Structure formats: structure tokens, C-alpha cells
Amino acid sequence: MRHSLLALVLSSSLAAPLTAHSQTLYKMTFLPPDTTPHAIDASGRIVGVGADGRGFLWARGVITRLGTLGGNGSAAAAIGANAQVAGASEAKNGVSHAFMYQGDVLRDLGMLNGRPSFGTAINARGQVAGYALDRNGNDRAFVVSGGKMSAIGSLGSGVARATGINGAGTVAGMSFLRGFTAQHAFTYANGVMKDLGTLGGPTSTAAAINERGEVAGMSFVNDDVQHAFLYRGGAMLDIGSLGGPYTDARALNNAGMVVGYSTQANHVPGASFSHAFLYRDGVMHDLNDLVAKRGIWTVLDAVGINDAQQIAAYACTLYDECRAVLLEL
């Protein structure tokens, strides 16, 4: 679990299953060139990293640059209620600090035991989840609540990363097991960390958690194949792929709709694009089949979905032009 600052990544009901022919197609709204999305809120506001290597908040064509804590780069990783944004920024000395942004103010959340910190998720109460790097470069999961940053432990190894937090304060993430024999997704609540297991392979990771306590992420099915999962009702459900061996869930809404990316059956490593997916009611759909008038654009990854089914995604052309996009019905 080693990484750089800018590698941060992160209930309504419908009457019928989605198909490309029976449902209204998504329309695509483009954000500025070379923007990378990380999350979307209930109002369709999107946060991420801009072409300048700094965090942004986009709202209906208006983009706000979040700046930094004195250093060169920053990354907006998550957005909660009242346009509260969590992420990380370099300080003047180049060390990463987790931050919260609200009302044009970028607030330094400090470090964990004096070590670099990264904010990855935020809930409606303004609690921030994330991780810090110890002296060996390993992750230590934390939650910031009431202005205090506290470690939340691990599944026995001491190494863990928090990636999601819901309104009840339940955290999702991933941790190595004791002895570093494997890495598993977890949830953490009331001081107790729960191992979510895997789909049969050695590794799983959690990407996000909704208000119902459902978790989306990825797990290896065997040593070679990884699939996205939806954890609900105490069980990890394999939600499949678009035909290829690699699928990863990035986010979910309160209806249990999941978005992420998947390779296809004809995928060539290093040469083929992944495709973004939308999973609903037991079916994984290629988002490219559900977007109207996308022209030369391919939607490669979907990183956020809200209860209005608005989706934050990343799209590119064959000419290496890429940007964040908002998809909405």
C-alpha cells in the first residue's frame, strides 16, 4: 500500500431493469479538459483533480479551485453535505496533510503521529476517513471526528486504509491480515473491525459504503481473476464483469446501484480501454451502451453515483483527449 498524493482515488427506486432500449439514455456533460473525477454529491457536484494538479469542485459549469496548504499539489477525494470536501494537499514542506474544504476555506486536518495523511471520504456530519503513512510507508487508517484524528486499527497486521464512511460513522476499507498473509475488505463501527472476506481469492478491497451499510469494492475470485462485489446482508455478492478478468467497483448509492470499471472479453493489457459499468438489479451494464450521443468518446471509469442516478465518470477519445464527465438521465 504505497502511493503518491495524486493517486488518490475513491434511495430512489426504479420500476424496471435498465436496458439501452427501454430506458432514457444518459446525457453527457463535459468538465474542463484533463480533469479527473473522484466523487459526486447528492446535487451533482463533482470533485477531483484538475489539469494543474490541484483539487477542484465543479457545480453546473462553474469550477472552483481548492488551492493547496502551501505546497504544489492537492487532490479532492470526496464530497459530502453542504459542499464539504475531503482530500489531501502538500504543505509548504511537501508533506501531505488531509484537509476539509468548506465555504472557500481549506482546513488542515493535521497528521497522524506526525506522519503524512490523506483524506479519502467524508460523511454528512463532517467526519473524515483516510489513512496516514508510517515510517515504513505502510498505511494506518484513521477517522477525524470533532477535530481529532484517531487511528482505528487493522485486521491484525497494523496496516489498513479507510476508504469510505457513512452517516452513522461506519467506516469501510481494506487491511492486511496478521502475518501479512492476505488483504481483506473491512467495515469498522463502535470500535470493532469486521473482516468481509473475499469471493474466494486471496484479496479484497472496499471502495465505498452507503447509508444502509452496504459496501462496494473488488475481490479476487481466484489467483488471476478479480470481480467487483456488493456486500449486503452479511454476504459478499459477485456482481461479475463485462467479459474480462478485471472489474472494480468504485462507488454505490443508497439503492445499491454500483458503478466502476471492467475489462472486456477481448481486452489486451496495455492496449485496450476498460469500460465503465452500472450494476443494477443483478445486471452489469456497459455505460457506453447507455449514453446518448457520445460520439468518439469512451467512458472508461465511473467513480461516483448519487440517489438521483447522476454519475461522475472519466471519458477519453482515441486521440488521448480525456476529461471528467457528468452523466445524468
N, C-alpha and C positions, 0 to 999 in steps of 0.2 A: 504493500500500500504506500507507494511513493508517488509524488505528483508535483506539478507546478501550480502556481496560483491560477493561471488562465485555463487549466484543465478541469476546473470545477464544472462540473456539470451539475443535478439533479435530477337534494336528489330529485332529478327530474326523471319521469318515466316516458317511454315511447310505446306506441301501440303495436308496432310491427317491426320485425327484423330489418336491418339496413340492407339494401341491395342497390347496385348502381342504377337500376331502372325503376324501382318502386319508391325511392325517397328523393327529396330535394337534394341536389348536389351542393357541395361546399363551394363557396366562392373564395377566392384567394386575394388577400390584401398584402401588398409588399411593404416591408420595412426598408430602411435605407440599405444600400449595398454593404456587403461584408459584415453584417450584423449576425451574431449567433445567439439564438434564444435559449433561455434556461427555464422559464416558468411563466405561467399566466394566472391572473386572478379572476374573481367572480365577475368582474366588469369587462374583461377582455384586455386588460392592460398586460403588457409583456415586458419582462426584464431579461437582461443578458449582457453580452459584451459587444462593444462596437468596434468599428474598424480602427479606432485609436487605441485599442487595448484597454479600454475603461468601461465600467458598468454604465448601463443606461436603463431608463424607464420610458416605455413608449405607450402613448394613450391616444388612439384615434388620430394618427398622423403627426402628433406632437411628441418629439423625443426630448427627454431631459437627461443631460449628462450628470452622472452622480459624482464625478471627480474622484479624488483619492484622499488618503490620510497623510499625504505629504510625499508619497513615492510616485513611481511611474505608472503602475497598473492597478486595476481593480476589476472585480467581477461581481455582478449582481446575480445571485443564485436562486433566490426565492422571493415571492411577494405574497403578503397576507392582507388582512383587512386594513382599510384606511391608507392604502398605498405604502404600508410598511414593507421595506425591502431588507433582506439579509444577504450578506455576501462576505467578501474579503477584499482587503486593499493592502498594498505595500505602504509601510510607514516611511518616514524620511530615511531610515537606515536600511531600507529594502526588505525588512522583515514583514511577513503577512500578519495582519490583525483582522479578526472578524469584526463586522460592522453591522449597524442597523441604520437605515436611511428613512427619515420621515420628515415631511414639511420642509424640504430643502436643506435639512441638516444631516450630515454624515457623522454618526456617533461611533466612536471607537469602543468596542466591547472588550478590549484587552486581550490578554494571552492566558493560557492555562499553564500554571507553574513556570511562567516566564518563557514559554515556548510558542512558536508561530501558530496562529489559529485561523480557521476557515469556517465561516458560517454557511450552512447548506440548506436550512429550512427554517420557516417561521410560521407560527400559528396566530389566530385572531387575538390572543392575549399578549402578543408581543414576545413570547418565549422563542428563543432561537436555539436550534440544534446545530451541531457541527463537529469538528474534530480539530485536534492540535497535533503537532509533530513532536515526539520526544527526541532526546539527544541522538537516538539511533535512526531517526527518520521514520519511526513507526507511528501509526495513528492512535490517538486517545480520544474517545468520544466524549462530548460534553453537552450540557444544556445551560443556557443563560436564562435565568428567571429572577425577576426582581433586581436586576443589575448584577447578579452574582453568577460567575461561570463555575460550574461544578462538573467534575468527571462522573460518568455513570457506569464505569466498569466495562466488563467484557464477558465472553463465554469461557473464561478460564485462562486465556493467554496474556491478558493485559492489553491486547491490541484490538481496537474496534473503531468504527467510524459511524456516526449518526448521519442519516440522510433525509429523514422525514420526521415531522411532528404534527399531531392533530390538536384540535381544540381542547381535548381532555388532558393534553400533555403527554400522551403516549408516543414514544419515540420508535422509529424503525431504523434499521441499519444493518451492518454486517460486522462480524467478528471472527477472528481465528479462534479455534478451539484450543484447549490446553494441549501443550506439546506441539502446536502448530501443525496438527495432522490434517486440518481442513478449515475452510472458511464457510460460515453459515449465516444466513439472514436471521435477524432477531427483532423482537419488539421489547420495549422496556417501559414498565409502568409501576409506580409505587415502590420503587427500589428493587424490583425483580426483573431480570432479563430472561426472556423466553427464547429458546432455540426453535426456529421454524422448520429446521430440517432441510431436505433437498428433494428433488424429483428423481433421485436415485444415483446421481453422480456425486462427485466429491465436494462441489462448491455451490453455494447460492449467495445472492446478494439482494438486499431490499433497496428499492429506489424511492418509494413513497408510501404514505399511509393516509387513508381518508377518515372522515368523521365517524364511520361505523367500525373502525378498527381493521378494515381490510387493507391488505398490503400487496403492492405490485413490485415485481423485480424479475430476476433471472436465476435459473438454476441449470447446472449441467444435468442432463438425463443419463449420460454415460461419460466416458473419458473424452469423447470427441464432439458431442452434440450438446448445445445449450439452448434452452427454450425459455420464453417468458412465462411467468406464473402469476396467478391471482390467489392470494391466501385469504380464505374466508371460512368461517365456521370451524376453525381448528384444523383445516386441511389445505395443503398446497395443491392447487389445480394447474395442470399443464395446459396452457392456452395455445400451444402449437407454434407454427411458423408459416411463412408464405412459401414454403417448399424447400428452403435452405436449412443449413445446420445451425445457424446462429440467429437468435432472436433475443431481444432485450426489452423489457417493459420499463418505461421511464416515468409514467405518471398514471393516475386514475382519478375519477371523480366519485361523488357520493352514490351514484347509481351503479358503481362497479364497472364502468366503461374504462378500458385501459388503452393507452397509446404507447408507442415505442417504435422500434425498427426491426426489420428482419431481412435476412438474405433470401434469395430465391433459389429454385432448383438448379438453375444454370449459372449460379454465382461463380465467378473466378476471382479468388483472393487477389487484392491489389489492382484489379481491373474493373470489376463490376460495382455498381452502386447498390447500397442497401435500399429498401423501400420502407417508408413509414407505414404503420398499421394502426387500425382502430379495431378493438375487440369489443364485441357486444353480444349478449345472449348466446354465448357459445360459439360464435363465429369470428374468425380473424379476417378482416377486410384490408386489402391494399388501399391505402388512402388515395393513391393516384387514380384509382378507378372511381373515386367518389368526389373528385374535384372538377368543377366545370371550367372550361377554357384555360387550362393550364399551359397550353402551347408547348414550348420547348423545355418547360420546367419539370423536374422530377422532385417529388417530395421525398427526401431521404430519411428524415427522422422527425418524430413528433415527441415533444418534451413536456407538454402540459395540456390538460383538458379540464374545463370547468363544468359546472352543472347545467349551463346553457349550451353545452357541447361545442363551445368555441375551443379551438385547438391552436397552440403555439407550435410551429414546426420550422424545419430548416429545409430549404429547397435550392437546387443548383441546376445549371444548364450544362450541356456538353462542352461549352466554351469557358468553363471554370468561373462562371459568374454565380455567386452564392449569396443568399441573404435569409434572414428570418422572415416568416410569413405568418399571417393570421388566417386561419380557416374558420368560416362561420356559415351556418345554414341560412 
